C-alpha cells in the first residue's frame, strides 16, 4: 500500500490541472471505491468547477475545487488503497478499464485508476473542512507532532510491539511497513520491543528518526520517485541474503503486528 511519500508523489501528478476548469466527469458508478458517495452531487458540483488546490496527509489526499454556480467549495478525497494511482493524460485520451474517475480539462485529463478497487473516493460540497479530512492526525514533520505526544501515545499502547504501534494511522499517518522498518533500524530499536518499555533516550531516537525518515522520503520519493541510496535499509530488506548496510550482518525477517518485518540483529537488540 502506498505510504506517505508515494501518496505525495501521486498527488503532484495532478498539479498541472490546478487553476483549470473541469469540463467533464467520467466515472464507473458501480465501482465499490465510490461506496457511500453521492455521485450525482459529485458530478453536478465538479462539472464546470475550477480545481483550486490539493494536499496530502498521511495515506490520503485532498483536492479542493470551486463550483461554478455555488459558493461552497467541493472537497474531493482520494485514498489510493493498494493499487490506486493518479495519472495525467492528454486531451482526446480514452479511459481504460481500471480508470474509475476521469476529470477532463481543456489541456489535461486527470485520471484515477485502481485495478483492485481497494481505494476510496470521498466527496462533499461544504463551507467547512469535511470531518473525514479534519480528523487525520497532524503531519509527522509538523510542529504539532511533538516528542511529548509520541511518549504519551507509547504509554497508551504500552504492551504492543513498537512495529505494530508505528503502523497505527491515528497517530502516525502515512507510516507503512517499509517506513516503520526504516525508522526502527535507524533508531536502533528492535521491532518487537514493547512500546511502553522505551526509555527516554530510545523515545528521543524514535522521534528523531520518524521525522528524518519522513522528510527524506518526501524529498527522494515524493518529488522524483527516485530510489533511496544504498545507505538506507530500504534497498536491502528484501534482497536474498540481504545484509545490514551499517554492520554487514545478515538481516532477519519475521511477522510482527501482522506485517513482514525486517531488522538487523546486531544493531537492533531486544531489551528486557
C-alpha positions in Angstrom: 0.0 0.0 0.0 1.4 3.5 -0.9 2.9 5.3 2.1 3.4 8.9 2.9 6.0 9.7 0.2 4.3 7.7 -2.6 1.0 9.5 -1.9 2.7 12.8 -2.2 4.2 11.8 -5.5 0.9 10.8 -7.0 -0.8 13.9 -5.7 1.6 16.2 -7.6 0.9 14.3 -10.8 -2.4 16.3 -11.0 -0.7 19.6 -10.3 -0.9 20.8 -14.0 -4.7 20.7 -13.6 -4.7 23.3 -10.7 -6.3 26.5 -11.8 -8.0 24.9 -14.7 -11.8 24.2 -15.2 -13.1 20.7 -15.2 -15.2 20.3 -18.3 -16.5 16.8 -17.9 -16.6 14.0 -15.3 -16.4 10.3 -16.3 -17.0 7.6 -13.7 -17.7 3.9 -13.2 -20.7 4.4 -10.9 -20.8 0.8 -9.7 -17.2 0.7 -8.6 -17.0 0.0 -4.9 -14.5 2.8 -4.3 -17.5 5.2 -4.6 -19.3 3.4 -1.7 -21.2 6.0 0.3 -20.5 8.8 -2.2 -23.4 10.8 -3.7 -22.2 10.5 -7.3 -25.0 12.9 -8.7 -23.8 15.6 -6.3 -20.1 14.9 -7.3 -20.8 15.2 -11.0 -23.1 18.3 -10.5 -20.6 20.2 -8.4 -17.3 19.3 -10.2 -18.6 19.8 -13.8 -17.6 23.4 -14.6 -15.7 23.8 -11.3 -12.1 25.1 -11.1 -9.6 22.9 -9.4 -8.0 25.3 -6.8 -5.6 23.3 -4.6 -4.5 20.0 -3.2 -2.7 18.5 -0.3 -1.6 15.1 1.0 -1.9 14.0 4.6 -0.7 10.5 5.6 -2.1 8.0 3.1 -4.8 10.3 1.8 -5.0 13.2 -0.5 -7.5 16.1 -0.9 -8.4 18.2 -4.0 -10.5 21.3 -3.5 -12.5 22.8 -6.4 -14.7 25.9 -6.6 -18.0 25.1 -8.3 -19.2 27.5 -11.0 -22.7 28.0 -9.6 -22.4 27.7 -5.8 -20.3 29.4 -3.1 -19.3 26.4 -1.1 -16.0 24.5 -2.1 -16.2 21.0 -3.4 -13.9 18.6 -1.4 -12.7 15.5 -3.2 -10.9 13.0 -1.1 -8.8 10.1 -2.5 -7.4 7.1 -0.8 -5.2 5.1 -3.1 -5.6 1.8 -1.4 -3.2 -0.9 -2.6 -3.1 -0.3 -6.3 -4.5 3.2 -6.8 -2.6 5.7 -8.9 -3.2 9.2 -10.3 -2.1 9.9 -13.9 -2.1 12.9 -16.2 -3.2 12.3 -19.8 -3.6 14.5 -22.9 -6.9 15.7 -24.4 -8.5 13.0 -26.5 -7.5 10.3 -24.1 -9.9 7.3 -24.0 -10.3 5.9 -20.4 -9.1 2.4 -19.8 -10.8 -0.5 -17.9 -9.5 0.5 -14.5 -9.8 4.3 -14.9 -12.7 4.8 -12.5 -12.6 8.6 -12.1 -11.7 10.9 -15.0 -11.7 14.7 -14.9 -11.5 16.2 -18.4 -10.0 19.7 -18.8 -9.1 21.7 -21.9 -5.4 21.0 -21.6 -5.3 17.9 -19.5 -7.1 14.7 -18.4 -6.8 13.8 -14.7 -7.2 10.1 -14.1 -7.6 7.9 -11.0 -7.0 4.3 -11.7 -7.4 1.4 -9.3 -7.1 -2.2 -10.6 -8.1 -4.0 -7.4 -10.7 -1.4 -6.1 -9.2 -1.1 -2.6 -9.1 2.7 -2.8 -11.8 5.1 -1.8 -13.4 8.3 -3.2 -15.0 10.7 -0.8 -16.9 13.9 -1.7 -18.8 16.7 -0.1 -19.7 20.3 -1.0 -19.5 22.3 2.2 -18.3 25.6 3.7 -16.4 23.6 6.3 -13.5 21.2 6.0 -15.0 17.7 5.9 -14.8 15.7 9.1 -13.1 12.8 7.3 -10.2 15.1 6.5 -10.1 17.2 9.7 -9.8 14.1 11.9 -6.5 12.9 10.3 -3.6 13.2 12.8 -1.1 16.1 12.3 1.7 15.6 9.8 4.7 13.9 11.3 7.0 16.7 10.0 4.9 19.4 11.5 5.3 21.2 14.9 2.0 19.7 16.0 3.8 16.3 16.2 5.8 16.6 19.4 8.1 14.2 21.4 5.7 14.6 24.3 2.7 13.5 22.1 4.8 10.5 21.0 5.7 9.5 24.5 2.1 9.7 25.7 0.9 7.5 22.8 3.5 4.9 23.5 2.3 4.7 27.1 -1.3 4.1 25.9 -0.1 1.2 23.7 2.4 0.0 26.2 2.1 -3.7 25.6 2.1 -3.6 21.8 5.3 -4.2 19.9 6.7 -0.9 18.6 6.5 -2.0 15.0 2.7 -2.6 15.3 2.4 0.8 17.1 4.1 2.7 14.3 1.6 1.4 11.8 -1.3 2.9 13.8 -2.6 5.7 11.5 -4.5 7.6 14.2 -1.0 8.7 15.5 1.4 8.1 12.6 -0.5 9.0 9.4 1.4 7.7 6.3 3.7 5.3 8.0 3.6 1.9 6.5 5.6 -1.3 6.5 8.9 -0.2 4.9 8.9 3.2 6.6 8.4 1.6 10.1 11.3 -0.8 9.5 13.5 2.1 8.3 12.7 4.2 11.3 13.3 1.4 13.8 16.6 0.4 12.1 17.9 3.9 12.2 16.8 4.4 15.8 18.4 1.0 16.8 15.2 -0.3 18.3 14.1 -3.9 17.9 10.6 -4.2 16.2 9.4 -6.5 19.0 10.3 -4.0 21.7 7.2 -3.2 23.8 6.1 0.4 23.2 5.9 1.1 26.9 9.4 -0.2 27.6 11.1 2.5 25.6 13.2 4.7 27.9 13.7 8.5 27.4 16.8 8.0 25.2 15.0 5.5 22.9 12.0 7.7 22.7 14.1 10.6 21.6 15.8 8.5 19.0 12.5 7.2 17.7 11.0 10.7 17.5 14.1 12.0 15.6 14.1 9.2 13.1 10.3 9.4 12.5 10.8 13.0 11.4 14.0 12.3 9.5 12.7 9.4 7.5 9.5 11.2 6.6 11.4 14.3 5.4 14.0 12.2 3.4 11.3 10.0 1.9 9.3 13.0 0.8 12.4 14.5 -0.8 13.7 11.4 -2.5 10.5 9.5 -3.4 7.8 12.2 -3.1 9.3 14.6 -5.5 11.1 12.5 -8.1 10.2 8.8 -7.4 13.9 8.1 -7.1 15.3 5.1 -5.3 16.7 5.8 -1.9 20.5 5.5 -1.6 22.1 2.2 -0.6 22.8 3.6 2.9 19.1 3.0 3.6 17.7 -0.3 4.9 15.0 0.1 2.1 17.3 -1.2 -0.6 18.4 -4.3 1.3 15.3 -5.5 3.2 14.1 -7.9 0.5 17.4 -8.9 -1.0 18.1 -12.6 -0.9 20.8 -12.9 1.8 20.5 -9.2 2.4 22.9 -7.6 4.9 22.7 -4.6 7.1 24.3 -1.5 5.4 25.6 -0.4 8.8 27.1 -3.7 10.3 27.2 -6.1 7.4 25.2 -8.7 9.4 22.5 -10.8 7.8 19.1 -9.2 8.0 16.3 -11.0 9.9 12.6 -11.3 9.0 9.5 -12.2 11.0 5.8 -11.4 11.1 5.2 -8.6 13.7 2.0 -6.8 14.1 0.6 -8.8 11.2 3.3 -7.5 8.8 6.5 -9.0 7.5 9.2 -7.1 9.3 13.0 -6.7 8.7 15.7 -5.8 11.2 19.4 -6.0 11.8 20.0 -8.4 14.8 23.3 -6.9 15.9 22.1 -3.3 15.7 18.5 -3.8 17.0 18.7 -5.7 20.2 15.6 -6.6 22.1 15.9 -5.2 25.6 14.2 -6.5 28.7 
